[in-house]
Each structure stands twice: as C-alpha cells, then as structure tokens.
C-alpha cells in the first residue's frame, strides 16, 4: 500500500489532532504517502484533499478540535454520494482510509468498505459510547472540563447554600455525567440509562438539608432531561434556591489531556500498522491497557452499557 488517507468526521473532540499527527508520521516512517481529507465526508465527495507531510502536522498535538475540519453530509448517506467519494479516492491512488469519529462516522466507514476501500476506524467522541473500547479519544478531556466546572460551581453553591444543577452533554449516553459527577462529588447524577422521578429528587434534596447539608450538586446528562426545566421544578417544589449551568459545547474544546494524547497516538499507530498489513473493516479500540482490533460491524452494531458499579458507588458516596 503506497497511499492512504485520514479523515475526521462527525462531532469534533480533543485528541483528533494528536491522532492525525500520529497517523501521518507513522505512515511516513513506512514510506507511505498520506492525504488529509478536509471537512469530513462532505470534503471527500467534493474532492477537498491534500498531501500531508511531517511539517503539516507539527504544532497540533496540543490543540483541540481538528485542523482538517469536520462536517455533516446528507449526500454521503446516498449510494451516489458514496460512489463519488470512492471515485475521488481512487483518482488519487488512495488505497486505504483511516476514519476518526463516533458511531455515525464509523457507520459511514463501513459503507465505504462495501465499495472496496480498505477501512480502519478510530473511536473519536467525547461521549465514550462506542462498543468494544474502554475509552474513546476525547472523553477524558471532556470529563476533566466538566469536573473543573463542577469544582468552581461548588464554591458558589457553598457560599450561597444553593442547589447547583449542571447539565452536561450525553444525548443517549450518560458516561460524561456519571464519571464527572462521581469524581466531582455530586449528590445526584441523572443519566438516560437510569429512570428517575422528579419528586424523588426533590425529596432527596430536602432530606439532605434536614441532615445538615448546606448545598447540593446535581449533574444531569442532556438526554435525561432539560437542566433548566428540572431546575425550575426543584425550585417550585422545594423552595430551595436553585441555579442551573448548561455547559454545552465548551465540553468539546480545549487542549487534550495527557491521557487523550497518549490514547490517540497509540490507537493511530496501531491503525496504520493494521491498514498496511491488509486489515480492513476494523476499528482499533482500547481494552485493559492494550490496543485491540474490533470489527466495525460489531462496534456500530452493539450498544455500550453504562458501568452500573460506578453508578452504585456514586449513590453510596453521596450520603
């Protein structure tokens, strides 16, 4: 294999740049030419591609986002759109593709593989919701961003004796809320995977005050409900002074943590090696401190479950 390409797709996350950097430099060390595809699958369809050298990926390991850009593409969902994308790859002699992204991006990669392009995926999403890998690129940074916010909100909650409700990302998955909430000492953590009653939450908060707690931290994943709506409900039902902070897209940005930089670099090296060895339709995941190959069909076809032990521990420690 003489030419490969790398693409970032879907939602951006810290560590994507570190992964691109590693893909380029590992491939160049093997004498392989690397193309960067701009703006995700939309760029692939438009033929927006450029050759990357070692200097192209200098000074990016510490930066969040993705210097290649990313975008959604409705056209790529059509067979005609994907055929255009493949034709653009073949016109440049590109034989293999490394796709960095989440569930939707890996699903797209699988569809490209059906058209004859050799594909290796990397799990890049802050949600940590990809089956087959313990961690995804970007998750650790996002959790630390949330934790920093919780630490700061705890100061003002304590000063005023308030209920401080923090809404975090996680439309279908509660990993960010659960992990950051546990690490931040939240009293209540609400996630899509765990049913809850608003009345029970109010009761728990009032009982906490009766036990002498002066303030409370509640972390809610966006998929579990609106933080603003829940905050209004708590205020009206309990009379407790309540404030809501919706962290939003701040969770996607920022310099990647050490863990994310190392994870991205290790996964990327393994991905390039797998591609050059003729592997295809696999995702490189991370299990038990080792990089492993997982069929993309399995990665996108299975649902990653929340760690119930972490949820149990969070409840125990919130007393």
PAKOL-639816 format. One record per residue (C-alpha): residue in three letters; x, z, y. Coordinates in steps of 0.001 Angstrom, whole numbers, plus 500000, padded with zeros to 6 digits. Layout:
# PAKOL-639816
ALAXZY;...
# end
This chain:
# PAKOL-639816
UNK500000500000500000;UNK501577498830503262;UNK498928499629505858;UNK496465502481506219;UNK494165503654508994;UNK492940507037510212;UNK489625507802511898;UNK487886510881513291;UNK484113510812513135;UNK481073512921513957;UNK481434516165515874;UNK484934516929517127;UNK486748520085516120;UNK490070521788516878;UNK492739520639514427;UNK491729516981514258;UNK494738516032516361;UNK497028518039514096;UNK495604516167511107;UNK496057512750512739;UNK499642513653513625;UNK500428514631510061;UNK498782511506508613;UNK500861509259510866;UNK504204510938510347;UNK503841511420506598;UNK502829507783506160;UNK505649506507508375;UNK508126508526506322;UNK506925506486503313;UNK507353503192505142;UNK503612502685505636;UNK502125501271508837;UNK499332503366510365;UNK496437502206512501;UNK494305504534514591;UNK490609503708514951;UNK489075504759518258;UNK485620506265518662;UNK484676506710515023;UNK482717504179513015;UNK481466502581516242;UNK485076501698517044;UNK485609500362513552;UNK482678497984513971;UNK483949496946517423;UNK487485496422516138;UNK488871499052518517;UNK492054499841516619;UNK495717500263517478;UNK499004500738515620;UNK500304504310515822;UNK503961505285515772;UNK505579508690515713;UNK505544508945519509;UNK501850508082519610;UNK501094511451518059;UNK503627513506519983;UNK502417516456522071;UNK498974516608520431;UNK499250519280517718;UNK498268521985520219;UNK495291520116521674;UNK491648520453520672;UNK489298517517520300;UNK490631514195519025;UNK492756511792521019;UNK491289508906519007;UNK487802509849520192;UNK484635510065518160;UNK481098508712518467;UNK477860508310516568;UNK476940504834515297;UNK473457503755514316;UNK474775500293513428;UNK477098501756510809;UNK474051503053508936;UNK473153499426508155;UNK474855497342505471;UNK475575494636508027;UNK477318497144510275;UNK479482498448507451;UNK480389494921506425;UNK481583494261509989;UNK483700497402509797;UNK485280496352506499;UNK485942492858507822;UNK487835494349510777;UNK489968496449508446;UNK490720493537506157;UNK491601491267509083;UNK494444493654509924;UNK495576494049506338;UNK494466497681506183;UNK494100498712502546;UNK493264502398502785;UNK491433504729505162;UNK491630508455505864;UNK488394509819507330;UNK488424513184509129;UNK484967514642509704;UNK481992516513508370;UNK479195515761505923;UNK477870512697507748;UNK481327511240508218;UNK482218511722504566;UNK478914510150503543;UNK479868507135505647;UNK483278507074503993;UNK481635506997500586;UNK479546503984501626;UNK482677502184502838;UNK484307502887499498;UNK481479500994497821;UNK482602497914499762;UNK486100498024498347;UNK488091500091500852;UNK490183502890499363;UNK488995506121500944;UNK490331509663501211;UNK488418512227503279;UNK489440515381505117;UNK486852518092505902;UNK486832518449509686;UNK483950520522511078;UNK483599523898512767;UNK480599524710510559;UNK482605525251507338;UNK479682523732505429;UNK481475521211503189;UNK481145521897499473;UNK484332522176497453;UNK486638523640500084;UNK487090527254501115;UNK487731526275504719;UNK487263523224506914;UNK489513522122509754;UNK488257523668512997;UNK486352526594511531;UNK488975529266512165;UNK489389528254515798;UNK485639528227516406;UNK485220531659514829;UNK488014533077516975;UNK486395531575520075;UNK483139533335519177;UNK484973536561518389;UNK486653536515521788;UNK483239536114523418;UNK481788538977521367;UNK484677541242522388;UNK484055540515526067;UNK480285540829525793;UNK480720544167524034;UNK482420545534527158;UNK479500544727529438;UNK476905545698526830;UNK478557549094526545;UNK478740549554530305;UNK475020548911530798;UNK473619550170527490;UNK472134546783526659;UNK471197544731523655;UNK473530541743523842;UNK472349538733521854;UNK474903535975521182;UNK473674532570519981;UNK476323530535518143;UNK476419527128516504;UNK475148526637512982;UNK472051524485512736;UNK471921524515508940;UNK474687526921508067;UNK475496530487509059;UNK479231530653508391;UNK480247530958512048;UNK477669533643512809;UNK478400535606509651;UNK482189535533509920;UNK482426536172513654;UNK479632538734513530;UNK481314540700510773;UNK484712540559512469;UNK483156541469515813;UNK481229544467514517;UNK477787543050515237;UNK474887545313514372;UNK472615542434513341;UNK473561538941512108;UNK470891536277511746;UNK471602533109509760;UNK469455530224508453;UNK470116531207504845;UNK468644534691505205;UNK464953535183506126;UNK464217537882508703;UNK461371539441510615;UNK461464539830514380;UNK459523543036514036;UNK462127544408511627;UNK464876543549514098;UNK463079545451516857;UNK462563548410514546;UNK466256548418513599;UNK467339548331517236;UNK465052551231518167;UNK466274553250515183;UNK469861552627516295;UNK469069554056519726;UNK467426557062518113;UNK470639557661516147;UNK472666557702519353;UNK473910554130519649;UNK474100553205523304;UNK474177549403522913;UNK473811546715520258;UNK475351543325519478;UNK473135540738517762;UNK474652537433516599;UNK472236534614515776;UNK473044531155514408;UNK471099528466516274;UNK469455527378513016;UNK467980530835512520;UNK466110530699515813;UNK466451530466519572;UNK468520533243521035;UNK466604533044524304;UNK463223533321522582;UNK464388536180520387;UNK465858537996523370;UNK462546537777525221;UNK460706539058522159;UNK463057542029521742;UNK462729542916525426;UNK458939542757525369;UNK458501544689522111;UNK461127547402522558;UNK461574547784526308;UNK465331547688525754;UNK467358545890528404;UNK468401542662526683;UNK470732539850527676;UNK471376536539525917;UNK474537534413525868;UNK474321530925524340;UNK477910529887523649;UNK477161526226522991;UNK479895523609522925;UNK482631525971524046;UNK482933526648520312;UNK484139523082519687;UNK487021523194522151;UNK490301524919522685;UNK493752524859521156;UNK493591525129517354;UNK494742528383515791;UNK497804528645513576;UNK495526528581510526;UNK493834525367511606;UNK497115523635512465;UNK498602524534509104;UNK495441523623507208;UNK495148520255508958;UNK498796519430508330;UNK498721520374504659;UNK495467518567503924;UNK496669515458505758;UNK499927515257503823;UNK498040515575500552;UNK495571512901501681;UNK498292510371502462;UNK500005511058499137;UNK496724510623497269;UNK495979507342499042;UNK499441505932498329;UNK499050506992494692;UNK495980504773494453;UNK493385507557494642;UNK490067506743496294;UNK486644508264496921;UNK488114511751497053;UNK488158514498499651;UNK491119516821499981;UNK489865520387500072;UNK491467523813500138;UNK490850526336497371;UNK492762529507496583;UNK495576528536498967;UNK496017525143497315;UNK495112521604498352;UNK492792520058495780;UNK491080516715495182;UNK487279516678495120;UNK485079513652494539;UNK483449512707497840;UNK480175512279495948;UNK480365515955494958;UNK481429517114498430;UNK478427515477500115;UNK476025515880497213;UNK476236519660496892;UNK475325522441499304;UNK477921525060500154;UNK476373528508499900;UNK476998531392502245;UNK479094534286500936;UNK476463536910500179;UNK479112539594499752;UNK480162539143503365;UNK476543539485504440;UNK476147542654502372;UNK479339544098503854;UNK478187543308507384;UNK474971545254506758;UNK476864548235505348;UNK479301548342508267;UNK476572548029510905;UNK475210551519510237;
# end
